[in-house]
Amino acid sequence: MSPQSFHTHKPDSEPAVQTDLRSIGRLFPYLWEFRGRVLLSLALLLGAKFASVSVPLVLKEIIDSLGKTQTALILPLTLIIGYGLLRFSSTTFADLRDVVFAKVTQRAMRRVSLVVFEHLHALSLRFHLDRQTGGITRDIERGSKAISSLVGFLLFRITPTVLEILMVAVILFITLDWVFGLITLATLAAYIGFTVTITDWRTQFVRRANTLDSEAYGRAIDSLLNYETVKYFGNERYEAARYDKSLEEWEEVALQSQRSLGLLNAAQAGTIAIGVTLMLIRAANGVVAGTLTLGDLVMVNAYLLQMFQPLSFLGVMYRQIKQSVTDVERMFTLLMRPKEVEDTPDAGKLILNGGEVKFDCVGFAYNTDRPILHDVSFTIPAGKTVAAVGSSGAGKSTLARLLFRFYDANQGIISIDGQDIRSVSQESLRAAIGVVPQDTVLFNDSIYYNIAYGRPEATREEVINAARAAHILNFIESLPQGWDTVVGERGLKLSGGEKQRVAIARTLLKNPAILILDEATSALDTKTEKAIQSELLEIARSRTSLIIAHRLSTVVEADEILVIEAGRIVERGRHTELLAQNGAYALMWAMQQQADETE
């Protein structure tokens, strides 16, 4: 079974037990990778249980043999040694089982976490714009930890305990009488019945508590990531109130969960007490009547302690299994999210032959009721520069997102060197395109790491040259920690201009055949902007470039300028041609010139 087979939606009416079994079944392929270790662990488990249930039998023989004065000393001594060896074997086999199986569990946790992580990166931009990072990371963290708990409790706690009780019932039935076996099985059935019924009922509270916990965690993370915005508007109390509202709902559900837990504990304790009492009464009567020996009474007592001690934790283990299944299910729900943008089965690599980009009658809408682009057609010849200008919301940045294939166009075709971008692999497509976005987000790592991220295998000299081309090298070398300076969460320790220059250097290091500059210098001061503009234009001349700009001064040297309004191209031409038309572009130019003069 492959991870792709998980991408199916379960019906809302699906029984809870079926859902639980499906969640457990999804882990099987990851565990079966080390089938040799799994089988050896199961063999050790059986060995430990056989040794464990043999201990009271040997103890009975020791007690009975000591009561016979004619018995030679060698017999109880042999039994005592055997008793010690069985005790040792029981513990040793259990420890060896845990050691052997540890790699299986840890590898499963690693592989599942990696599959979910890779799938999240494969999901479309639409999903990531809607998601709450805190809630998702919480679900992944709980889900990966739940794998260890689920496998450990189910395979090495619940299964051995139930197996041991069944073995004890058979032994009591054979060595004593059927009543002991019946009491054992009846107690087990009643205990499991109460545990499963009440736990299934209270699972609704656990699930709701998890959902509220993720929501609260997500709100907290979102608020802290936007620390400056919170401060700008003095909304600390408002954020605290929103966070507390989530915690308040969580508190109420947690209390309901705790009350139901008390009911479950009482039912379990009562069931065990009744079973133990009936067993001891039956054994004591047998000793008094002479049908049972003192060794039989000791054996029954030993079995009671041996059975009901782990059984007393069965409720805890079952609840933990239900909790773990819930956590695993939430994590696998992420895997069931469909990929909006996928490679076709026969997708090949993009073959570059200059890098000509063509939009042919492209239409697109983020939502069906709000179209963004209407019948957009233009060509960027290989090595040429085309600029898209217009007011905010006109659809300029959408061109870049479609070319980079964050989304697929609803109508029309986007091609590179005659190849429909939907027919080539996303990896090869994106390797050929470099983007300098308007909103630059950096990793909470060193400046060197953030620039080298454009091409991780690049040499240090290449990284330095990229920084020099982006006019940020002198700034980096002036810092106390130089290249090792950590930029902070989302790059908050750098100014907007510094972040943008890091982004430019990162893209230059990637050295793509096709370059997209999406308001690339919008955060820079006038002096730095002019310096970088000339460098960017020089770089763009050797590449197929799409420049998305609001400030027209950045596109005057473009080979063609597209004026976009409401998702349509209303004018196109070079800077001087558009000014001569005295249309929308000329009006925008005049307004910006006036604003610059006023400034």
C-alpha positions as CSV (number, residue, x, y, z in Angstrom):
1,M,0.0,0.0,0.0
2,S,1.4,3.4,-0.9
3,P,0.7,6.7,0.7
4,Q,-1.3,7.8,-2.4
5,S,-3.9,5.2,-1.6
6,F,-4.8,7.2,1.5
7,H,-6.2,10.1,-0.6
8,T,-9.8,9.0,-0.3
9,H,-12.6,10.5,1.6
10,K,-14.6,8.4,4.0
11,P,-18.4,8.8,4.2
12,D,-19.8,10.8,7.0
13,S,-22.0,7.8,8.0
14,E,-19.0,5.4,8.3
15,P,-19.1,3.6,11.7
16,A,-16.6,4.7,14.3
17,V,-15.1,1.2,14.6
18,Q,-14.5,1.1,10.9
19,T,-12.9,4.5,10.9
20,D,-10.6,3.4,13.8
21,L,-9.6,0.2,12.0
22,R,-8.9,2.2,8.8
23,S,-6.7,4.6,10.7
24,I,-4.8,1.7,12.2
25,G,-4.6,0.0,8.8
26,R,-3.0,3.1,7.3
27,L,0.0,2.5,9.6
28,F,0.5,-1.1,8.5
29,P,2.7,-0.4,5.4
30,Y,5.1,1.7,7.4
31,L,5.4,-1.0,10.1
32,W,5.7,-3.9,7.6
33,E,8.9,-2.3,6.1
34,F,10.8,-4.2,8.9
35,R,8.7,-7.3,8.8
36,G,11.6,-9.4,10.2
37,R,11.7,-7.3,13.4
38,V,7.9,-7.3,13.6
39,L,7.8,-11.1,13.5
40,L,10.7,-11.5,15.9
41,S,9.0,-9.1,18.3
42,L,5.7,-11.1,18.2
43,A,7.7,-14.3,18.9
44,L,9.3,-12.6,21.9
45,L,5.9,-11.4,23.0
46,L,4.5,-14.9,23.0
47,G,7.5,-16.3,24.8
48,A,7.1,-13.7,27.5
49,K,3.5,-14.5,28.0
50,F,4.0,-18.3,28.1
51,A,6.7,-17.8,30.7
52,S,4.4,-15.4,32.6
53,V,1.4,-17.7,32.8
54,S,3.7,-20.6,33.7
55,V,4.9,-18.9,36.9
56,P,1.8,-19.5,39.1
57,L,1.6,-23.1,37.9
58,V,5.2,-23.7,39.2
59,L,4.4,-21.7,42.3
60,K,1.4,-24.1,43.0
61,E,3.7,-27.1,42.6
62,I,6.3,-25.6,45.0
63,I,3.6,-25.0,47.7
64,D,2.1,-28.4,47.3
65,S,5.4,-30.2,47.3
66,L,6.6,-28.4,50.4
67,G,3.4,-29.6,52.2
68,K,4.5,-33.3,51.6
69,T,7.1,-34.3,54.2
70,Q,8.2,-37.3,52.2
71,T,9.2,-35.1,49.2
72,A,12.9,-35.0,48.6
73,L,14.5,-31.6,48.9
74,I,15.8,-31.7,45.3
75,L,12.2,-31.4,43.9
76,P,11.2,-28.1,45.4
77,L,14.7,-26.8,44.8
78,T,14.4,-27.7,41.1
79,L,11.0,-26.0,41.0
80,I,12.2,-22.9,42.7
81,I,15.1,-22.6,40.2
82,G,12.6,-23.1,37.4
83,Y,10.3,-20.4,39.0
84,G,13.2,-18.0,39.0
85,L,14.1,-18.8,35.4
86,L,10.5,-18.2,34.3
87,R,10.4,-14.9,36.0
88,F,13.7,-13.9,34.4
89,S,12.5,-15.1,31.0
90,S,9.2,-13.2,31.2
91,T,10.9,-9.9,31.9
92,T,13.9,-10.4,29.5
93,F,11.7,-11.4,26.6
94,A,9.6,-8.3,27.1
95,D,12.6,-6.1,27.3
96,L,14.1,-7.7,24.2
97,R,10.8,-7.3,22.4
98,D,10.9,-3.5,23.1
99,V,14.5,-3.2,21.9
100,V,13.8,-5.1,18.7
101,F,10.7,-3.2,17.9
102,A,12.0,0.3,18.7
103,K,13.4,0.8,15.2
104,V,10.1,-0.2,13.6
105,T,8.2,2.5,15.6
106,Q,10.8,5.2,15.2
107,R,11.1,4.6,11.4
108,A,7.3,4.6,11.1
109,M,7.1,7.9,12.9
110,R,9.8,9.3,10.7
111,R,8.3,8.1,7.4
112,V,4.7,9.2,8.2
113,S,5.9,12.6,9.3
114,L,7.9,13.0,6.1
115,V,5.0,11.9,3.9
116,V,2.7,14.4,5.5
117,F,5.3,17.1,5.3
118,E,5.9,16.4,1.6
119,H,2.2,16.3,0.9
120,L,1.7,19.7,2.6
121,H,4.3,21.1,0.2
122,A,2.5,19.5,-2.7
123,L,-0.8,21.1,-1.9
124,S,-1.8,24.2,-3.8
125,L,-1.3,27.8,-2.7
126,R,-5.0,28.0,-2.1
127,F,-4.8,25.5,0.8
128,H,-1.8,27.4,2.3
129,L,-3.6,30.7,2.1
130,D,-6.5,29.3,4.1
131,R,-4.6,27.2,6.6
132,Q,-3.7,28.0,10.2
133,T,0.0,27.1,10.6
134,G,-0.2,26.6,14.4
135,G,-3.2,24.2,14.1
136,I,-1.5,22.1,11.4
137,T,1.8,21.8,13.2
138,R,-0.1,20.8,16.3
139,D,-1.9,18.0,14.4
140,I,1.3,16.7,12.8
141,E,3.1,16.8,16.2
142,R,0.3,14.9,18.0
143,G,-0.2,12.5,15.1
144,S,3.5,11.5,14.9
145,K,3.7,11.0,18.7
146,A,0.4,9.0,18.6
147,I,2.0,6.4,16.3
148,S,4.4,5.3,19.0
149,S,1.6,5.3,21.6
150,L,-0.8,3.4,19.3
151,V,1.6,0.7,18.3
152,G,3.0,0.3,21.8
153,F,-0.4,0.1,23.6
154,L,-2.2,-1.9,20.9
155,L,0.5,-4.4,20.0
156,F,2.4,-4.8,23.3
157,R,-0.1,-3.9,26.0
158,I,-3.7,-4.6,25.0
159,T,-3.0,-7.7,22.8
160,P,-0.7,-9.4,25.4
161,T,-3.1,-8.6,28.3
162,V,-6.1,-10.1,26.5
163,L,-4.0,-13.1,25.3
164,E,-2.8,-13.7,28.9
165,I,-6.3,-13.6,30.3
166,L,-7.6,-16.1,27.8
167,M,-4.6,-18.4,28.5
168,V,-5.3,-18.1,32.3
169,A,-9.0,-18.9,31.8
170,V,-8.0,-22.1,29.9
171,I,-5.5,-23.1,32.5
172,L,-8.0,-22.6,35.3
173,F,-10.7,-24.5,33.4
174,I,-8.3,-27.5,32.9
175,T,-6.5,-27.6,36.3
176,L,-9.4,-26.6,38.6
177,D,-13.0,-26.4,37.2
178,W,-15.1,-24.7,34.6
179,V,-16.5,-22.1,37.1
180,F,-13.1,-20.4,37.5
181,G,-12.7,-20.1,33.7
182,L,-16.3,-18.8,33.4
183,I,-15.7,-16.1,36.1
184,T,-12.5,-15.1,34.4
185,L,-14.1,-14.7,31.0
186,A,-17.2,-13.1,32.3
187,T,-15.1,-10.5,34.2
188,L,-13.0,-9.8,31.1
189,A,-16.1,-9.5,28.9
190,A,-17.9,-7.1,31.4
191,Y,-14.7,-5.0,31.9
192,I,-14.1,-4.7,28.1
193,G,-17.8,-4.0,27.5
194,F,-17.9,-1.1,30.1
195,T,-14.6,0.3,28.9
196,V,-15.5,0.3,25.2
197,T,-19.0,1.6,25.6
198,I,-18.2,4.5,28.0
199,T,-14.9,5.3,26.2
200,D,-16.7,5.5,22.8
201,W,-19.3,7.8,24.4
202,R,-16.7,10.1,25.8
203,T,-14.6,10.2,22.6
204,Q,-16.8,13.0,21.4
205,F,-15.4,15.2,24.2
206,V,-11.8,14.2,23.4
207,R,-12.2,15.0,19.7
208,R,-13.9,18.3,20.5
209,A,-11.1,19.2,23.0
210,N,-8.5,18.4,20.4
211,T,-10.2,20.6,17.9
212,L,-10.4,23.5,20.3
213,D,-6.9,23.0,21.5
214,S,-5.6,23.2,17.8
215,E,-7.8,26.4,17.3
216,A,-6.4,28.0,20.4
217,Y,-2.8,27.1,19.5
218,G,-3.4,28.4,16.0
219,R,-4.7,31.7,17.2
220,A,-1.8,32.1,19.6
221,I,0.8,31.4,16.9
222,D,-1.0,33.7,14.4
223,S,-1.1,36.5,17.0
224,L,2.6,36.1,17.9
225,L,3.6,36.0,14.2
226,N,1.8,39.3,13.8
227,Y,3.3,40.8,16.9
228,E,4.0,44.2,15.3
229,T,0.5,44.5,13.9
230,V,-1.0,43.7,17.3
231,K,1.2,46.5,18.8
232,Y,0.4,49.0,16.1
233,F,-3.3,48.8,16.9
234,G,-3.0,48.3,20.6
235,N,-5.0,45.1,20.4
236,E,-3.2,43.0,23.1
237,R,-6.4,42.7,25.2
238,Y,-8.5,41.9,22.1
239,E,-6.0,39.1,21.2
240,A,-6.0,37.8,24.8
241,A,-9.8,37.8,24.8
242,R,-9.9,35.8,21.5
243,Y,-7.4,33.3,22.9
244,D,-9.2,33.0,26.2
245,K,-12.5,32.4,24.4
246,S,-11.0,29.3,22.8
247,L,-9.5,28.2,26.1
248,E,-12.9,28.7,27.8
249,E,-14.6,26.4,25.3
250,W,-11.8,23.9,25.7
251,E,-12.1,24.1,29.5
252,E,-15.8,23.2,29.4
253,V,-15.2,20.2,27.1
254,A,-12.2,19.1,29.2
255,L,-14.4,19.1,32.3
256,Q,-17.0,17.0,30.6
257,S,-14.3,14.6,29.6
258,Q,-13.0,14.4,33.1
259,R,-16.5,13.7,34.5
260,S,-17.0,10.9,32.1
261,L,-13.6,9.6,33.0
262,G,-14.7,9.3,36.7
263,L,-17.7,7.3,35.6
264,L,-15.5,4.9,33.6
265,N,-13.1,4.4,36.4
266,A,-15.9,3.6,38.8
267,A,-17.4,1.0,36.4
268,Q,-14.0,-0.6,35.9
269,A,-13.1,-0.8,39.6
270,G,-16.5,-2.3,40.4
271,T,-16.2,-5.0,37.7
272,I,-12.7,-6.1,38.9
273,A,-13.8,-6.1,42.5
274,I,-16.7,-8.4,41.8
275,G,-14.6,-10.8,39.7
276,V,-11.8,-11.0,42.3
277,T,-14.3,-11.6,45.2
278,L,-16.1,-14.4,43.4
279,M,-12.8,-16.1,42.5
280,L,-11.5,-16.0,46.0
281,I,-14.8,-17.2,47.5
282,R,-14.8,-20.2,45.1
283,A,-11.1,-21.0,45.9
284,A,-11.5,-20.7,49.7
285,N,-14.6,-23.0,49.6
286,G,-12.7,-25.5,47.6
287,V,-9.8,-25.6,50.1
288,V,-12.2,-25.9,53.1
289,A,-14.1,-28.8,51.2
290,G,-10.8,-30.5,50.4
291,T,-11.3,-30.4,46.7
292,L,-8.5,-27.8,46.2
293,T,-5.1,-27.7,47.8
294,L,-3.4,-24.7,49.4
295,G,-1.2,-24.5,46.3
296,D,-4.4,-24.1,44.2
297,L,-5.5,-21.2,46.4
298,V,-2.0,-19.6,46.0
299,M,-2.1,-20.2,42.2
300,V,-5.6,-18.6,41.9
301,N,-4.4,-15.6,43.9
302,A,-1.2,-15.3,41.8
303,Y,-3.3,-15.4,38.6
304,L,-5.7,-12.7,40.0
305,L,-2.8,-10.4,40.7
306,Q,-1.1,-11.2,37.4
307,M,-4.3,-10.7,35.4
308,F,-6.1,-7.8,37.0
309,Q,-3.0,-5.6,37.6
310,P,-2.5,-5.0,33.8
311,L,-6.3,-5.2,33.3
312,S,-6.7,-2.3,35.7
313,F,-4.8,-0.2,33.1
314,L,-6.8,-1.6,30.2
315,G,-9.1,1.4,30.4
316,V,-6.2,3.8,30.4
317,M,-4.7,2.0,27.5
318,Y,-7.9,1.8,25.5
319,R,-8.5,5.5,26.1
320,Q,-5.0,6.2,24.9
321,I,-5.5,4.1,21.8
322,K,-8.7,6.0,21.1
323,Q,-6.9,9.3,21.6
324,S,-4.0,8.1,19.4
325,V,-6.4,6.9,16.7
326,T,-8.1,10.3,16.8
327,D,-4.7,12.1,16.5
328,V,-3.5,9.8,13.7
329,E,-6.8,10.3,11.9
330,R,-6.4,14.1,12.0
331,M,-2.9,13.8,10.6
332,F,-4.0,11.5,7.8
333,T,-6.9,13.8,7.1
334,L,-4.2,16.2,5.8
335,L,-3.0,13.4,3.5
336,M,-6.6,13.1,2.1
337,R,-6.5,16.7,1.0
338,P,-6.5,16.6,-2.8
339,K,-3.6,18.2,-4.7
340,E,-5.2,20.9,-6.8
341,V,-2.1,21.1,-9.1
342,E,-0.7,17.7,-10.1
343,D,1.7,16.4,-12.7
344,T,0.2,14.3,-15.4
345,P,1.3,10.6,-15.4
346,D,3.4,11.1,-18.5
347,A,4.8,14.5,-17.5
348,G,8.4,15.0,-18.7
349,K,11.0,17.6,-18.0
350,L,10.7,21.1,-19.4
351,I,13.1,21.4,-22.4
352,L,14.4,25.0,-22.6
353,N,15.3,26.5,-25.9
354,G,15.6,30.2,-25.1
355,G,12.6,30.4,-22.7
356,E,9.8,31.9,-24.8
357,V,6.7,32.4,-22.6
358,K,3.2,32.5,-24.2
359,F,-0.2,33.1,-22.7
360,D,-2.9,32.1,-25.1
361,C,-6.5,33.1,-24.3
362,V,-6.0,32.5,-20.5
363,G,-8.9,32.9,-18.1
364,F,-8.7,32.3,-14.4
365,A,-10.8,32.8,-11.2
366,Y,-9.8,32.0,-7.6
367,N,-13.5,31.5,-7.0
368,T,-16.1,30.8,-9.7
369,D,-18.1,33.9,-8.8
370,R,-15.1,36.3,-9.1
371,P,-13.2,36.0,-12.3
372,I,-9.7,37.5,-12.2
373,L,-8.3,37.2,-15.8
374,H,-10.3,37.3,-19.0
375,D,-9.0,36.0,-22.3
376,V,-5.4,37.2,-21.7
377,S,-2.9,36.6,-24.6
378,F,0.7,37.8,-24.9
379,T,4.1,36.5,-25.7
380,I,7.4,37.1,-24.0
381,P,10.1,36.3,-26.7
382,A,13.2,34.5,-25.5
383,G,15.5,36.9,-23.7
384,K,13.0,39.8,-23.9
385,T,11.3,41.7,-21.0
386,V,7.5,42.2,-20.8
387,A,6.0,44.3,-18.0
388,A,2.5,44.1,-16.6
389,V,1.2,47.3,-15.0
390,G,-2.1,48.4,-13.6
391,S,-3.9,49.2,-10.4
392,S,-4.0,46.9,-7.4
393,G,-6.3,43.9,-7.9
394,A,-6.1,44.1,-11.7
395,G,-4.7,40.6,-11.9
396,K,-1.0,41.3,-12.5
397,S,0.4,39.0,-9.8
398,T,-2.0,36.3,-10.9
399,L,0.0,36.1,-14.1
400,A,3.1,35.1,-12.1
401,R,1.2,32.6,-10.0
402,L,-0.2,30.9,-13.1
403,L,3.2,30.9,-14.8
404,F,4.8,29.4,-11.7
405,R,1.9,27.0,-11.6
406,F,0.7,27.7,-8.1
407,Y,-2.7,27.4,-9.9
408,D,-3.8,26.0,-13.2
409,A,-5.6,28.3,-15.6
410,N,-9.3,27.7,-16.0
411,Q,-9.2,28.4,-19.7
412,G,-6.5,28.8,-22.3
413,I,-2.9,27.6,-22.4
414,I,0.4,28.8,-20.9
415,S,3.4,27.5,-22.7
416,I,7.2,27.8,-22.5
417,D,9.1,27.1,-25.8
418,G,5.9,25.6,-27.2
419,Q,5.4,23.2,-24.2
420,D,2.1,23.4,-22.3
421,I,3.3,23.9,-18.7
422,R,0.6,21.4,-17.5
423,S,2.4,18.7,-19.5
424,V,5.8,19.1,-17.9
425,S,6.8,18.3,-14.3
426,Q,6.4,21.0,-11.7
427,E,9.9,20.4,-10.5
428,S,11.5,21.1,-13.9
429,L,9.1,24.1,-14.5
430,R,9.9,25.8,-11.3
431,A,13.6,25.1,-11.6
432,A,13.6,27.2,-14.8
433,I,11.8,30.2,-13.1
434,G,13.1,32.6,-10.5
435,V,10.8,34.9,-8.6
436,V,11.5,38.0,-6.5
437,P,8.2,38.5,-4.7
438,Q,6.8,41.7,-3.3
439,D,6.3,40.3,0.2
440,T,9.6,38.6,1.1
441,V,9.6,36.0,3.8
442,L,12.9,34.7,5.2
443,F,13.8,31.7,7.3
444,N,14.7,32.2,10.9
445,D,18.4,31.4,10.1
446,S,21.5,33.2,9.0
447,I,21.8,35.6,6.1
448,Y,24.1,33.2,4.4
449,Y,21.5,30.4,4.7
450,N,18.8,32.6,3.3
451,I,20.8,33.6,0.2
452,A,22.3,30.1,-0.3
453,Y,18.7,28.8,-0.2
454,G,18.4,29.8,-3.9
455,R,20.9,27.1,-4.8
456,P,22.0,25.1,-1.7
457,E,24.8,23.4,-3.5
458,A,26.4,26.7,-4.5
459,T,29.9,27.6,-3.4
460,R,30.6,30.4,-0.9
461,E,32.1,32.5,-3.7
462,E,28.9,32.2,-5.7
463,V,26.8,33.3,-2.7
464,I,29.1,36.3,-2.2
465,N,28.8,37.3,-5.8
466,A,25.0,37.1,-5.7
467,A,25.0,39.3,-2.6
468,R,27.3,41.8,-4.4
469,A,25.0,41.9,-7.5
470,A,22.1,42.6,-5.2
471,H,24.0,45.5,-3.5
472,I,23.8,43.9,-0.1
473,L,27.4,42.6,0.4
474,N,28.7,45.8,2.1
475,F,25.7,45.7,4.5
476,I,26.3,42.0,5.4
477,E,30.1,42.6,6.0
478,S,29.4,45.6,8.2
479,L,27.3,43.5,10.6
480,P,29.0,42.3,13.9
481,Q,28.3,38.6,13.0
482,G,28.5,39.1,9.3
483,W,27.2,36.2,7.2
484,D,26.2,34.4,10.4
485,T,23.7,37.1,11.5
486,V,20.3,35.4,12.2
487,V,17.5,37.4,10.5
488,G,14.7,36.4,13.0
489,E,11.2,35.0,12.5
490,R,10.1,35.8,8.9
491,G,13.2,38.1,8.7
492,L,11.8,40.6,11.2
493,K,15.3,41.7,12.3
494,L,15.9,43.2,8.8
495,S,14.4,46.3,7.3
496,G,12.0,45.9,4.3
497,G,14.7,47.0,1.9
498,E,17.3,44.6,3.4
499,K,14.9,41.7,3.2
500,Q,14.1,42.5,-0.5
501,R,17.8,42.6,-1.4
502,V,18.3,39.2,0.3
503,A,15.4,37.9,-1.9
504,I,17.0,39.4,-5.0
505,A,20.4,37.8,-4.2
506,R,18.7,34.5,-3.5
507,T,17.0,34.6,-6.9
508,L,20.2,35.7,-8.7
509,L,22.0,32.7,-7.2
510,K,19.4,30.4,-8.6
511,N,20.3,31.7,-12.0
512,P,17.0,30.9,-13.7
513,A,16.2,31.1,-17.4
514,I,12.9,32.9,-16.8
515,L,12.7,35.8,-14.3
516,I,9.6,37.1,-12.6
517,L,10.0,40.4,-10.7
518,D,6.8,41.0,-8.7
519,E,7.0,44.5,-7.3
520,A,10.6,43.5,-6.6
521,T,11.8,47.0,-5.5
522,S,8.7,48.2,-3.9
523,A,10.2,48.2,-0.4
524,L,13.4,50.0,-1.2
525,D,14.3,53.6,-0.8
526,T,14.7,55.7,-4.0
527,K,18.5,55.6,-4.0
528,T,18.7,51.9,-3.5
529,E,15.8,51.2,-5.9
530,K,17.6,53.1,-8.7
531,A,20.8,51.2,-8.0
532,I,19.1,47.8,-8.0
533,Q,16.9,48.6,-10.9
534,S,19.8,49.1,-13.3
535,E,21.3,45.8,-12.0
536,L,17.9,44.0,-12.4
537,L,17.4,45.3,-15.9
538,E,20.9,44.2,-16.8
539,I,20.2,40.7,-15.5
540,A,16.8,40.7,-17.2
541,R,18.4,41.4,-20.6
542,S,19.9,37.9,-20.7
543,R,16.7,36.2,-19.5
544,T,13.1,36.0,-20.5
545,S,11.6,38.3,-17.9
546,L,8.1,39.2,-16.6
547,I,8.1,42.4,-14.5
548,I,5.0,43.1,-12.5
549,A,5.0,46.7,-11.3
550,H,2.9,49.5,-9.9
551,R,5.5,52.1,-10.2
552,L,5.9,52.8,-13.9
553,S,9.5,54.1,-13.6
554,T,10.6,50.5,-13.1
555,V,9.4,49.4,-16.5
556,V,10.2,52.2,-19.0
557,E,12.9,50.0,-20.6
558,A,10.7,46.9,-21.1
559,D,10.4,45.5,-24.6
560,E,6.6,45.5,-24.2
561,I,4.3,46.9,-21.5
562,L,0.9,45.4,-20.8
563,V,-1.7,47.7,-19.2
564,I,-4.2,45.5,-17.3
565,E,-7.5,46.6,-16.0
566,A,-10.1,44.3,-14.4
567,G,-8.2,41.2,-15.7
568,R,-8.1,42.4,-19.3
569,I,-5.2,43.8,-21.4
570,V,-6.4,47.3,-22.4
571,E,-3.2,48.6,-23.9
572,R,0.2,47.2,-24.9
573,G,3.4,48.6,-26.4
574,R,6.7,50.3,-25.5
575,H,6.8,53.2,-23.0
576,T,7.0,55.9,-25.7
577,E,4.2,54.3,-27.8
578,L,1.9,54.1,-24.8
579,L,2.5,57.7,-23.9
580,A,1.7,58.7,-27.4
581,Q,-1.6,56.9,-27.3
582,N,-2.6,59.2,-24.4
583,G,-4.7,56.5,-22.8
584,A,-4.7,54.6,-19.5
585,Y,-0.9,54.3,-19.3
586,A,-0.3,58.0,-20.1
587,L,-2.8,58.9,-17.3
588,M,-1.0,56.6,-14.8
589,W,2.4,58.0,-15.9
590,A,1.2,61.6,-15.4
591,M,-0.3,60.9,-12.0
592,Q,2.9,59.2,-10.8
593,Q,5.1,62.0,-12.2
594,Q,3.0,64.5,-10.4
595,A,3.2,62.5,-7.1
596,D,7.0,62.2,-7.4
597,E,7.4,66.0,-8.1
598,T,5.2,66.7,-5.0
599,E,7.3,64.4,-2.9
